[in-house]
């Protein structure tokens, strides 16, 4: 009897351990995103959304940069189609994330693919993308993604409450958390020449085009960085 119970207990223990390991691995990025979530909540209140609508953006859309842009467009009175297209374009990088992680996710049951697909963010991709098919663990990914989701929504809720009491909270410099979060994601992944080239090209183009007041400078910098990184990788392959 003991031998039949022990494996089940061990298996449950291993899943819980993986959940906890994923939560710990995501912890630095969860902490870094707190001011960003507070900003998203307070900005939504400032734009005229009620608390339920403001929290719904984080609970359903769950996309920091897209939320801030969408809230700004709502405040400016943009149409629904413009809002949807803009959000789709901003979050289109998630298609690349999903393609990159397809080999790891596709063998899983549909319920797991739907859950991890919803939780897939820049942060979850940064934590899990470097693991190969043998190293990837669904419970680790669930712990990382779910903990980040909960932190984001709690931060948004705090921003909604504080934003209702303090006006113009977005002027306190909380938007720096957006840059800080992406810096924390990118820097640990700069491990090869193509990535270094991509980062340098993106940095130079984004700053230069912003100074030159070029519309769509961030998009141009992103595309230029991808092309530069791809070209560098191809050159390396040809030489080797």
C-alpha positions as CSV (number, residue, x, y, z in Angstrom):
1,X,0.0,0.0,0.0
2,X,2.8,2.4,0.8
3,X,4.5,1.8,-2.5
4,X,1.4,2.7,-4.4
5,X,0.9,6.0,-2.5
6,X,4.5,7.2,-2.5
7,X,4.9,7.8,-6.3
8,X,1.7,9.9,-6.4
9,X,2.9,12.0,-3.5
10,X,6.3,12.5,-5.0
11,X,4.8,13.4,-8.4
12,X,2.6,16.1,-6.7
13,X,5.6,17.3,-4.8
14,X,7.7,17.7,-8.0
15,X,4.9,19.7,-9.7
16,X,4.7,22.0,-6.7
17,X,8.5,22.4,-6.7
18,X,8.5,23.3,-10.4
19,X,5.8,25.9,-9.8
20,X,7.8,27.4,-7.0
21,X,11.0,27.4,-9.1
22,X,9.2,29.2,-11.9
23,X,7.9,31.8,-9.5
24,X,11.3,32.4,-8.1
25,X,12.9,32.6,-11.6
26,X,10.3,35.3,-12.5
27,X,10.6,37.2,-9.2
28,X,13.1,39.8,-10.4
29,X,11.0,40.7,-13.4
30,X,7.8,40.7,-11.3
31,X,9.4,43.2,-8.9
32,X,10.6,45.3,-11.8
33,X,7.1,45.5,-13.4
34,X,5.3,46.7,-10.2
35,X,5.7,50.5,-11.0
36,X,4.6,49.7,-14.5
37,X,1.4,48.0,-13.3
38,X,0.7,50.9,-10.9
39,X,1.1,53.3,-13.8
40,X,-1.3,51.3,-16.0
41,X,-4.0,51.3,-13.3
42,X,-3.7,55.0,-12.5
43,X,-3.5,56.0,-16.1
44,X,-6.7,54.1,-16.9
45,X,-8.5,56.0,-14.1
46,X,-7.1,59.3,-15.3
47,X,-8.3,58.5,-18.8
48,X,-11.9,58.2,-17.5
49,X,-12.3,54.4,-17.3
50,X,-14.1,53.0,-14.2
51,X,-12.3,50.6,-11.8
52,X,-13.8,47.5,-13.4
53,X,-12.8,48.6,-16.9
54,X,-9.4,49.5,-15.7
55,X,-8.8,46.1,-14.0
56,X,-10.3,44.3,-17.0
57,X,-7.6,45.6,-19.2
58,X,-5.0,43.9,-17.1
59,X,-7.1,40.8,-16.5
60,X,-8.1,40.2,-20.1
61,X,-5.6,42.1,-22.4
62,X,-2.6,41.5,-20.1
63,X,-0.1,43.4,-22.2
64,X,1.7,46.3,-20.5
65,X,2.8,48.5,-23.5
66,X,-0.4,47.7,-25.5
67,X,-2.5,48.7,-22.4
68,X,-0.7,52.1,-22.0
69,X,-1.1,52.9,-25.7
70,X,-4.7,51.7,-25.8
71,X,-5.6,53.8,-22.8
72,X,-3.9,56.9,-24.4
73,X,-5.9,56.3,-27.6
74,X,-9.1,55.9,-25.6
75,X,-8.4,59.2,-23.8
76,X,-7.8,60.8,-27.2
77,X,-11.1,59.5,-28.6
78,X,-9.7,57.1,-31.2
79,X,-12.1,54.8,-33.0
80,X,-12.5,51.1,-32.1
81,X,-10.9,49.8,-35.4
82,X,-7.9,52.0,-35.0
83,X,-7.6,50.9,-31.4
84,X,-7.8,47.2,-32.3
85,X,-5.3,47.5,-35.2
86,X,-2.8,49.4,-33.1
87,X,-3.0,46.8,-30.3
88,X,-2.6,44.0,-32.8
89,X,0.5,45.6,-34.2
90,X,2.1,46.3,-30.9
91,X,1.5,42.7,-29.7
92,X,2.5,41.1,-33.0
93,X,5.9,40.2,-31.6
94,X,4.1,37.5,-29.6
95,X,3.6,35.6,-32.9
96,X,7.4,35.4,-33.1
97,X,7.5,34.2,-29.4
98,X,5.0,31.5,-30.1
99,X,6.8,30.3,-33.2
100,X,10.1,30.2,-31.3
101,X,8.5,28.1,-28.5
102,X,6.3,25.9,-30.8
103,X,8.5,22.8,-30.4
104,X,8.2,23.0,-26.6
105,X,4.5,23.8,-26.4
106,X,2.9,21.9,-29.3
107,X,3.3,18.4,-27.7
108,X,1.2,19.6,-24.7
109,X,-2.6,19.1,-24.4
110,X,-4.8,21.9,-25.8
111,X,-5.7,23.2,-22.3
112,X,-2.0,23.7,-21.6
113,X,-1.4,25.4,-24.9
114,X,-4.2,27.8,-24.3
115,X,-3.1,28.6,-20.7
116,X,0.6,29.1,-21.6
117,X,-0.4,31.0,-24.8
118,X,-2.4,33.5,-22.7
119,X,0.4,33.8,-20.2
120,X,3.1,34.3,-22.8
121,X,4.7,37.7,-22.4
122,X,8.1,39.2,-23.0
123,X,9.0,38.2,-19.5
124,X,7.9,34.6,-19.7
125,X,9.7,34.2,-23.0
126,X,12.9,35.6,-21.5
127,X,12.6,33.0,-18.6
128,X,11.7,30.0,-20.7
129,X,13.0,30.5,-24.2
130,X,16.6,29.3,-23.5
131,X,15.4,25.9,-22.3
132,X,15.4,23.1,-24.9
133,X,12.6,20.5,-25.3
134,X,14.2,18.3,-22.7
135,X,14.7,21.0,-20.2
136,X,11.3,22.7,-20.7
137,X,8.8,22.0,-17.9
138,X,5.1,23.0,-18.2
139,X,4.7,23.5,-14.4
140,X,7.8,25.7,-14.3
141,X,6.4,27.8,-17.1
142,X,3.0,27.9,-15.4
143,X,4.5,29.1,-12.1
144,X,6.5,31.8,-13.9
145,X,3.6,33.0,-16.0
146,X,0.9,32.8,-13.4
147,X,2.9,34.6,-10.7
148,X,3.7,37.4,-13.1
149,X,0.0,37.6,-14.1
150,X,-1.0,37.9,-10.5
151,X,1.6,40.5,-9.7
152,X,0.6,42.6,-12.7
153,X,-3.0,42.5,-11.7
154,X,-2.3,43.3,-8.1
155,X,-0.1,46.2,-9.2
156,X,-2.9,47.5,-11.5
157,X,-5.4,47.3,-8.7
158,X,-3.1,49.3,-6.4
159,X,-2.7,51.8,-9.2
160,X,-6.5,52.1,-9.6
161,X,-6.9,52.7,-5.9
162,X,-4.1,55.2,-5.6
163,X,-5.0,56.8,-8.9
164,X,-8.5,57.5,-7.6
165,X,-6.9,59.4,-4.7
166,X,-3.9,61.0,-6.3
167,X,-4.2,62.9,-9.5
168,X,-1.5,62.9,-12.2
169,X,0.2,59.9,-10.8
170,X,1.8,59.3,-14.2
171,X,3.9,62.4,-13.6
172,X,5.9,60.7,-10.8
173,X,8.3,59.0,-13.3
174,X,6.8,55.6,-13.0
175,X,7.0,55.2,-16.7
176,X,10.8,54.5,-16.3
177,X,9.7,51.0,-15.1
178,X,8.8,50.2,-18.8
179,X,12.4,50.8,-19.9
180,X,13.8,49.2,-16.8
181,X,11.8,46.0,-17.3
182,X,12.9,45.6,-20.9
183,X,16.5,46.3,-20.0
184,X,16.3,43.5,-17.4
185,X,15.0,41.2,-20.1
186,X,17.4,42.1,-22.9
187,X,20.8,42.4,-21.1
188,X,21.0,38.8,-19.8
189,X,20.4,37.6,-23.4
190,X,23.2,39.5,-25.0
191,X,25.4,36.5,-25.5
192,X,26.2,36.5,-29.2
193,X,27.4,38.8,-32.0
194,X,24.1,39.0,-33.9
195,X,22.3,40.0,-30.6
196,X,25.0,42.6,-29.9
197,X,24.6,44.1,-33.4
198,X,20.8,44.1,-33.1
199,X,20.9,45.9,-29.7
200,X,23.4,48.5,-31.0
201,X,21.5,49.2,-34.2
202,X,18.2,49.5,-32.3
203,X,19.7,51.8,-29.8
204,X,21.4,54.1,-32.4
205,X,18.3,54.2,-34.7
206,X,15.8,54.7,-32.0
207,X,17.7,57.6,-30.4
208,X,18.7,59.2,-33.8
209,X,15.2,59.0,-35.3
210,X,13.6,60.4,-32.1
211,X,16.0,63.3,-32.1
212,X,15.2,63.8,-35.8
213,X,11.4,63.7,-35.0
214,X,10.8,60.9,-37.5
215,X,7.3,59.5,-37.2
216,X,7.3,55.7,-36.6
217,X,11.0,55.9,-35.5
218,X,10.6,53.0,-33.0
219,X,9.1,50.7,-35.6
220,X,11.9,51.6,-38.1
221,X,14.5,50.9,-35.4
222,X,12.9,47.6,-34.6
223,X,12.9,46.4,-38.2
224,X,16.4,47.7,-38.8
225,X,17.7,45.9,-35.7
226,X,16.1,42.6,-36.8
227,X,17.6,42.9,-40.3
228,X,21.0,43.8,-38.9
229,X,20.9,40.8,-36.5
230,X,19.8,38.4,-39.3
231,X,22.4,39.6,-41.7
232,X,25.2,39.2,-39.0
233,X,24.0,35.7,-38.3
234,X,24.0,34.8,-42.0
235,X,27.5,36.1,-42.4
236,X,28.7,34.1,-39.4
237,X,27.2,30.9,-40.9
238,X,28.8,31.6,-44.3
239,X,32.2,32.1,-42.7
240,X,31.9,28.9,-40.6
